[in-house]
Amino acid sequence: MGTIGNFEYPEMKITDCIEIAKIIEEQFKGKVENQAALAAALGHTTLKSGGYIGKITALRRYGLVSGRGELTLTQLAQQILHPMSEEEKAEAIAQAMENIELFKKIFERLGEKTPTESLWVDLVEITGEDRSVAQKDAIKLRNLYMDGYRFLVSARKAEIKPKGIETKAEPTKAEMPLTSTDALFELRTKDYGTLIVKDEESIEVARNLINIIERKIKGKTKQGKTN
């Protein structure tokens, strides 16, 4: 485990821990009774190796496994591995990230803003750690945090907008259909429908339409005289 100020954090990315959870699910059916077998499956010669202990500690801190002698995937891990929707998966991974108090504090401070090279300044404010220590740890912490950052953003956006509720912008005045109450007058025609006239533009349209109708009438009149 890493430490900065009074905050501990796993030195493994959440996505790497999810991959180990997949191995526990697929090879051990979600429950490890013999950790030596899991250590071997993860490439360690003994379950007492520092690398193996670090991985299991990270899984526990993220809330993906429970137990000591025997390890069992948690409900949170099951939601990540077998989500009913992408929203549920994002929410579960976001919860795993927030199980790490430091990551939770960083997100509360930055929100949707992507951590930059100046993250060490925020770490000083959050942890009270010396500047030199915060600068040294900032790159490592940024990489760990950014691995799950997109899930935090996705899940928290879903919380802001209630499910099943869609918002629709009110139509502008130009987009709203005209009604008879808006009209200066209505021009009703047999062949061209009804034109609602209420402004200069529609007056011009009406004028052109009248000209068309006039030419059509004159054409029929001339044709009748010829016949």
Backbone hydrogen bonds, N-H to C=O, Kabsch-Sander energy under -0.5 kcal/mol:
donor,donor_aa,acceptor,acceptor_aa,energy
2,G,9,Y,-3.2
4,I,7,F,-2.6
7,F,4,I,-2.2
9,Y,2,G,-2.3
17,C,13,K,-1.8
18,I,14,I,-2.1
19,E,15,T,-1.5
20,I,16,D,-1.5
21,A,17,C,-2.2
22,K,18,I,-1.9
23,I,19,E,-1.5
24,I,20,I,-2.3
25,E,21,A,-2.1
26,E,22,K,-3.1
27,Q,23,I,-2.9
28,F,23,I,-0.7
28,F,24,I,-1.0
29,K,25,E,-0.7
30,G,24,I,-2.4
31,K,28,F,-1.9
32,V,71,L,-3.4
33,E,31,K,-0.7
35,Q,33,E,-0.5
37,A,34,N,-1.0
38,L,34,N,-1.1
39,A,35,Q,-2.9
40,A,36,A,-2.1
41,A,37,A,-2.0
42,L,38,L,-1.6
43,G,40,A,-1.5
44,H,39,A,-3.0
49,S,46,T,-1.4
53,I,49,S,-2.4
54,G,50,G,-2.4
55,K,51,G,-1.6
56,I,52,Y,-2.3
57,T,53,I,-2.5
58,A,54,G,-2.0
59,L,55,K,-2.2
60,R,56,I,-2.2
61,R,57,T,-2.5
62,Y,58,A,-2.3
63,G,59,L,-0.7
63,G,60,R,-0.7
64,L,59,L,-2.9
65,V,59,L,-0.8
66,S,72,T,-2.1
71,L,32,V,-2.3
72,T,66,S,-2.3
73,L,30,G,-2.4
74,T,64,L,-2.1
78,Q,74,T,-1.9
79,Q,75,Q,-2.1
80,I,76,L,-1.4
81,L,77,A,-2.6
82,H,78,Q,-2.9
89,K,85,S,-1.8
90,A,86,E,-2.5
91,E,87,E,-2.3
92,A,88,E,-2.4
93,I,89,K,-2.5
94,A,90,A,-2.4
95,Q,91,E,-2.2
96,A,92,A,-2.1
97,M,93,I,-2.3
98,E,94,A,-2.3
99,N,95,Q,-1.0
100,I,97,M,-1.5
101,E,99,N,-0.8
104,K,100,I,-2.2
105,K,101,E,-2.3
106,I,102,L,-2.3
107,F,103,F,-2.3
108,E,104,K,-2.3
109,R,105,K,-1.7
110,L,106,I,-2.8
111,G,107,F,-2.9
113,K,110,L,-1.8
119,L,116,T,-1.7
120,W,117,E,-0.6
121,V,118,S,-1.6
122,D,118,S,-0.9
123,L,119,L,-2.3
124,V,120,W,-2.0
125,E,121,V,-1.8
126,I,122,D,-2.6
127,T,123,L,-3.0
128,G,123,L,-0.5
128,G,124,V,-2.0
129,E,123,L,-0.5
134,A,130,D,-2.4
135,Q,131,R,-2.7
136,K,132,S,-1.6
137,D,133,V,-2.2
138,A,134,A,-1.4
139,I,135,Q,-0.5
141,L,137,D,-2.5
142,R,138,A,-2.6
143,N,139,I,-2.1
144,L,140,K,-2.0
145,Y,141,L,-2.8
146,M,142,R,-2.9
147,D,143,N,-1.1
148,G,144,L,-0.6
148,G,145,Y,-1.2
149,Y,145,Y,-0.9
150,R,146,M,-0.6
151,F,148,G,-0.7
152,L,148,G,-1.5
153,V,149,Y,-2.3
154,S,150,R,-2.3
155,A,151,F,-2.6
156,R,152,L,-2.3
157,K,153,V,-2.0
158,A,154,S,-1.6
159,E,155,A,-1.2
160,I,156,R,-1.3
161,K,157,K,-1.5
165,I,162,P,-1.4
166,E,164,G,-0.5
176,M,172,T,-1.4
182,D,179,T,-1.5
183,A,179,T,-0.5
183,A,180,S,-0.9
184,L,197,V,-3.7
185,F,197,V,-1.6
187,L,195,L,-3.2
188,R,186,E,-0.7
189,T,187,L,-0.5
189,T,193,G,-2.0
193,G,189,T,-0.6
195,L,187,L,-2.9
196,I,194,T,-0.5
197,V,185,F,-2.7
197,V,195,L,-0.6
198,K,196,I,-0.6
203,I,199,D,-2.1
204,E,200,E,-2.1
205,V,201,E,-1.9
206,A,202,S,-2.4
207,R,203,I,-2.6
208,N,204,E,-2.3
209,L,205,V,-2.3
210,I,206,A,-2.8
211,N,207,R,-2.2
212,I,208,N,-2.2
213,I,209,L,-2.7
214,E,210,I,-2.9
215,R,211,N,-2.6
216,K,212,I,-2.2
217,I,213,I,-2.5
218,K,214,E,-2.7
219,G,215,R,-2.4
220,K,216,K,-1.9
221,T,217,I,-2.4
222,K,218,K,-2.6
223,Q,219,G,-2.1
224,G,220,K,-2.1
225,K,221,T,-2.1
226,T,222,K,-2.2
227,N,223,Q,-1.9
